[in-house]
Amino acid sequence: MGKIILEFDSVEEQDDVRAALDGYKWKLAMWDLDQLLRGTTKHGASMLDKSKEAAEEEFAVAEKIRNEIRNILNDYNLNLDD
């Protein structure tokens, strides 16, 4: 396996350092959000109460948001499935 070295030269780049180090956490957070929405779009579970079935409006909103997340990630050349 190769080695990757990230170098940041100043305190002003502190936000860039944190973003670089937290990239995997962001992916996991997006995955969790996608799975929450998937629970509604694929299995009909309400996001508000898992023991209830989602209303048609909730299903439509979950599907729309899930598609928009995928489109945004695609625009950045990112993929949750990798």
C-alpha positions as CSV (number, residue, x, y, z in Angstrom):
1,M,0.0,0.0,0.0
2,G,1.3,3.5,-0.9
3,K,1.9,6.3,1.5
4,I,0.1,9.7,1.3
5,I,1.5,12.7,3.1
6,L,-0.6,15.8,3.6
7,E,1.3,18.9,4.5
8,F,-0.2,22.1,5.8
9,D,2.1,25.0,6.6
10,S,0.2,27.4,8.9
11,V,-2.5,27.8,11.5
12,E,-4.6,29.5,8.8
13,E,-4.9,26.1,7.1
14,Q,-6.3,24.5,10.2
15,D,-9.8,24.1,8.7
16,D,-8.2,22.4,5.7
17,V,-6.4,20.0,7.9
18,R,-9.6,19.1,9.8
19,A,-11.6,18.7,6.5
20,A,-8.8,16.4,5.2
21,L,-8.8,14.3,8.3
22,D,-12.6,14.1,8.7
23,G,-13.4,13.1,5.1
24,Y,-14.2,9.5,6.1
25,K,-16.5,10.8,8.9
26,W,-18.4,12.9,6.4
27,K,-18.9,9.9,4.2
28,L,-20.2,7.8,7.1
29,A,-22.6,10.6,8.0
30,M,-23.9,10.8,4.5
31,W,-24.2,7.0,4.4
32,D,-26.3,7.1,7.6
33,L,-28.6,9.8,6.2
34,D,-29.0,7.9,2.9
35,Q,-29.9,4.7,4.9
36,L,-32.5,6.6,6.9
37,L,-34.1,7.8,3.7
38,R,-33.7,4.3,2.1
39,G,-35.7,2.9,5.0
40,T,-38.6,5.0,3.8
41,T,-38.2,4.7,0.1
42,K,-37.5,0.9,0.0
43,H,-39.3,-0.4,3.1
44,G,-42.0,2.2,3.7
45,A,-40.8,2.9,7.3
46,S,-41.6,6.4,8.7
47,M,-38.5,8.4,9.5
48,L,-40.3,9.9,12.4
49,D,-41.6,6.7,13.9
50,K,-40.0,3.4,12.7
51,S,-42.9,1.4,14.0
52,K,-45.3,3.2,11.6
53,E,-45.6,3.1,7.8
54,A,-44.6,6.3,6.0
55,A,-47.3,8.5,4.5
56,E,-47.3,9.0,0.8
57,E,-45.9,12.6,1.3
58,E,-43.1,11.4,3.5
59,F,-42.2,8.7,0.9
60,A,-42.1,11.3,-1.9
61,V,-39.9,13.7,0.1
62,A,-37.6,10.9,1.2
63,E,-37.2,9.8,-2.4
64,K,-36.6,13.4,-3.7
65,I,-34.0,14.1,-1.0
66,R,-32.2,10.8,-1.6
67,N,-32.0,11.5,-5.3
68,E,-30.7,15.0,-4.7
69,I,-28.0,13.7,-2.3
70,R,-26.9,11.3,-5.0
71,N,-26.9,14.1,-7.7
72,I,-24.8,16.4,-5.5
73,L,-22.3,13.7,-4.6
74,N,-22.1,12.8,-8.3
75,D,-21.4,16.4,-9.2
76,Y,-18.4,16.2,-6.8
77,N,-17.3,12.9,-8.3
78,L,-18.2,11.1,-5.0
79,N,-20.0,7.9,-4.5
80,L,-21.4,6.4,-1.3
81,D,-21.1,2.9,-2.7
82,D,-17.3,2.9,-3.1
